[in-house]
Amino acid sequence: MTTSITLWSAGQRNNQTEFNAATTGVGPDSWSVRVQRLHGGLSDGVDVVFINNGRLTLAVLPTRGMGIWYGQIDDLRLGWNSPVRNPVHPTFVDEMRRGGIGWLDGFNELICRCGLGWNGAPGDDGDQFLPLHGRVANLPAHEVSLEVSDDGLSLTGVVDEASVFGGFLQLTSVLSTSFDSTSFSIADTVANRSSSPADAEMLYHCNVGRPFLGDGAQFMTAAREMAPRDERAAEDTDGWQSYRGPEHGYAEQVYFYRPISDADGQGLAVLQSPEADKAVAVRFDTSALPWLTQWKNTQAEEDGYCTGLEPATGFPNVRSYEREQGRVVQLDAGEDVTFRLSMEVACDGVAVKALADEVDALQGDSSMEVHATPRAGWSG
């Protein structure tokens, strides 16, 4: 049995804000979905959809491009402690601030999208100046709906990235989770609704802090190649896999990877806690997301102790450079592309070891080529 519920569409909101087995007649008694609008401060007007599958709760932000604020499993929080404490309404984000990095004024999610037209560093692309990480994370969804089936929950949102003389890319995002699971998946379709060809880029900024991150935490992935983004990252190339504790004044280090896929075309990136008793894994479809970025940001706790596992269409360079390297998606008029990824939480040592063994099996007998300095064609 399946039931579909429109939460809002065409400017109309559903008056009902709480849904469960009793109100829908579908699924086990343990699940619930609640819609809340935040009030006060920079969060004023932000809509949050809390999806509880019976084990895992996700706080989804339709106001912020269908990003995921945080997850919760029992007393285990999935996310990070950004200096930006609460979700920021896009009204209060000036993307051109601080030379084009104002995007960071709203950055605090577990998962936020960088795209749709571009996803990288601020810079010039022809006669345009493109600020950091694109527009979609600061665009509200105008259609949001919930589907409940005997298997689980799905939340769909539609976000338009459009401008007169500036093209029209449309994101249709579907987040799905099974009842009582510790995982969820995302299927994002980006369609070119204009009459002309369009560039598209996507990077999933998957951000994790404590209790998964700490002194001795390990990053695990299977890859053919790895290279530091810049000279700062090259200072610690040998230590790419390990994390340190918080350090005041730490400058971020970024590493780029060419992932190895399994038989189903899936790449895998894992953050293992220092005690190896918990882990977060990100799986991604390498046919559309063929590259991976690791963001090490182990600065002071107060400043946002965090790491990012970031599957993407390319690397977070300025779009003009990525286009030169052939890593920008070209969509003809009416064409679309679908990006798929999932996140799962391992809550005990047995599940963590299974993920580590899976990474080892993917790497197999081949060794990862580790470049000691930035690789030509990867860093621009």
ABEGO torsion letter per residue (X at the ends): XBBBBBABBGGBBBABABBBAAAAGBEBAABBBBBBBBBEEAABGBBBBBBBAGABBBBBBAABGGBBABBBBEABBBEBBBABABBBBAAABBAABGGGAAAAAABABABBBBOAABABBBEBBEABBBBBGEAAAABBBABBBBBBBAAEBBBBBBBBBBBBGAEBBBBBBBBBBBBGBABBBBBBBBBBABABBBBBBBBBBBBBBOAABEBGBBBBBBBABBBBABAAAAAAAAAAABBBBBBBGBBBBBBBBBBBBBAAGBBBBBBBBAAGABBBBBBBBAAABABBBBBBBBBBAAAGBBBBBBBBABBBBBAAAAAAAGABBBBBBGBBBBBBBBBBBBABAAAAAAAAAAAAAAAEABBBBBBABBBBGABX
